[in-house]
């Protein structure tokens, strides 16, 4: 349903991604892995219109058009890393921001309750300032805010970043549940073990190029690590 064709993207004169051809299957969880600076976040930013690109991005076969907020209205929703919450706003105010697409505003309280069913801890902390949350809770706010936009495709950037292992497990339990409920997920993740364990498909990006695209079921963690750390050449 979501596809890139010869996608290149970067910042000013610097090209970071080169000729990326990827297909993200509907209902599947696709993990994008790769070393620091490989261009994973830039890929999500290109998909959501936050950095300019050349080449094509197709949603259901048609070129994606419009700014970031138009894309959210079409169901393509990005969850940035958890530190990017509005610190001076409450948890619930942060969550409501996710529901700005017109199609999400009609049944706001049902939408909120559905989201809280995934994140009961956020309900307990709904009146707390987001700036005073733990890292794991802030990550949940970022994900909850994305859910409020009723995504067809949820693009999640590094949900494990800076979190203790037990909290990482908690966050990934929720990601598994979202997948089971039919959300198409694109996950950027440095932790290859966990990225592989939840994925249907895995793409490895190194130095801005896709060097491996395979179903997760056939990938052995050792081989993935060999490719991950392989020298250019
Ligand atoms: P990490 O896992 O460390 O977050 P990544 O694979 O997500 O890495 P990106 O954040 O996409 O990598 O960065 C890819 C390259 O683009 C890096 O060399 C980075 O320095 C550069 N870059 C990222 N953001 C900008 C920016 N705003 N302006 C200029 N260069 C940038």
Boltz pocket constraint, residues with backbone or C-beta under 6 A from the ligand:
constraints:
  - pocket:
      binder: B
      contacts: [[A, 11], [A, 14], [A, 16], [A, 34], [A, 35], [A, 36], [A, 37], [A, 38], [A, 39], [A, 40], [A, 41], [A, 42], [A, 43], [A, 190]]
      max_distance: 6.0
